[in-house]
Amino acid sequence: MIGYVTMGTNDLPRATAYYDALFKSIGVGRFLEEDNYFVAWSPGQNAPGVSVTIPFNQEAATVGNGNMVALYLETPEQVDAFYQKALELGGTDEGQPGFRPPEANKGFYAGYFRDLDGNKLNAFCMVE
């Protein structure tokens, strides 16, 4: 059920160098990345992963800011339904379902939301 865990950083080059080396020690490499913003590591496309990011809101990364729980689902339709259910239950929108980057028509598809306590989550799938 868990897809990946995201942690905030204030120094992406330093964080990526650290995690590149750390994960290389167990044979895990980079899985996804956006220059100057986000890097993720995983043993495979369908395996759980870990990522670091500059917080989307451009505030300083602190404990909790930049952290997010990502839940792996199989299809964009499942992502859409899960996201809608989260909002129906009182969650708030943090990014409607769609491809990231938005102009893509395959790859990373996700919807972002916050729970009732303000914890950030997303549901995602990979589309070939």
C-alpha positions in Angstrom: 0.0 0.0 0.0 2.8 2.5 0.8 4.3 3.8 -2.5 7.0 6.2 -1.2 7.9 8.5 1.6 8.9 12.2 1.0 11.1 14.3 3.3 11.8 18.0 3.0 15.2 19.5 2.5 16.7 23.0 2.5 19.8 21.8 0.5 18.8 19.5 -2.3 22.4 18.9 -3.7 23.6 17.9 -0.2 20.6 15.7 0.4 20.8 13.9 -2.9 24.6 13.3 -2.5 23.9 11.8 0.9 21.1 9.5 -0.3 22.8 8.6 -3.6 25.7 7.2 -1.5 23.5 5.7 1.2 21.1 3.9 -1.2 24.0 2.8 -3.5 25.2 0.8 -0.5 22.2 -1.4 -0.8 22.0 -1.4 -4.6 19.2 1.1 -5.0 19.4 4.0 -7.4 17.4 7.0 -8.4 13.9 6.3 -9.7 12.4 9.8 -10.5 13.7 13.3 -10.4 12.9 16.9 -11.2 16.0 19.2 -11.5 16.4 21.5 -8.5 13.2 20.2 -6.8 12.8 16.5 -6.2 14.7 13.2 -6.2 13.4 9.7 -5.4 15.1 6.4 -4.9 13.6 2.9 -5.2 14.7 -0.6 -6.0 12.1 -0.7 -8.8 9.2 1.1 -10.4 6.6 -0.9 -8.4 8.6 -1.0 -5.1 8.4 1.4 -2.2 10.8 4.3 -2.3 12.1 7.3 -0.5 12.4 10.9 -1.8 13.6 14.3 -0.8 12.2 17.6 -2.0 12.3 21.3 -1.6 8.9 22.0 0.0 6.3 22.9 -2.7 5.1 26.0 -0.7 8.7 27.4 -0.8 8.8 27.6 3.0 11.7 26.2 4.9 11.8 22.4 5.3 11.1 21.6 8.9 9.9 18.4 10.6 6.6 17.8 8.8 6.9 20.5 6.1 7.8 18.6 2.9 6.8 15.3 4.4 4.1 13.3 2.7 2.8 9.8 2.6 2.2 8.4 -0.9 -0.1 5.5 -1.5 0.5 3.3 -4.5 -2.6 2.4 -6.6 -2.8 0.5 -9.9 -4.7 2.9 -12.3 -5.5 6.6 -12.8 -9.2 5.7 -12.2 -8.3 4.3 -8.8 -6.3 7.5 -8.0 -9.2 9.7 -9.1 -11.7 7.7 -6.9 -9.4 7.6 -3.9 -8.7 11.4 -4.1 -12.4 12.1 -4.4 -13.2 9.9 -1.4 -10.6 11.8 0.6 -12.3 15.1 -0.1 -15.7 13.7 0.4 -14.6 12.6 3.9 -13.5 16.2 4.8 -10.0 16.2 3.4 -8.7 19.3 1.5 -7.3 19.6 -2.0 -3.5 19.9 -2.4 -3.4 19.1 -6.1 -6.0 17.6 -8.3 -5.2 14.2 -9.9 -3.2 14.3 -13.1 0.2 13.7 -14.7 3.3 15.3 -13.2 4.5 17.2 -15.1 1.1 18.3 -16.3 2.0 18.1 -20.0 2.9 14.4 -19.8 0.5 11.8 -20.9 2.3 8.9 -19.3 4.5 8.3 -16.3 3.7 9.7 -12.8 -0.1 10.3 -12.2 -1.1 11.6 -8.8 -3.7 13.4 -6.7 -2.7 15.3 -3.5 -4.7 16.0 -0.4 -4.6 16.7 3.3 -6.4 14.7 5.9 -8.5 16.1 8.7 -5.3 16.9 10.8 -3.5 18.6 7.9 -1.2 15.7 7.1 -0.3 15.7 3.4 -0.9 12.5 1.4 -1.2 11.5 -2.2 -2.5 8.6 -4.2 -0.4 7.8 -7.3 0.2 5.3 -10.1 2.6 4.9 -13.0 1.1 4.9 -16.5 3.1 3.4 -19.4 
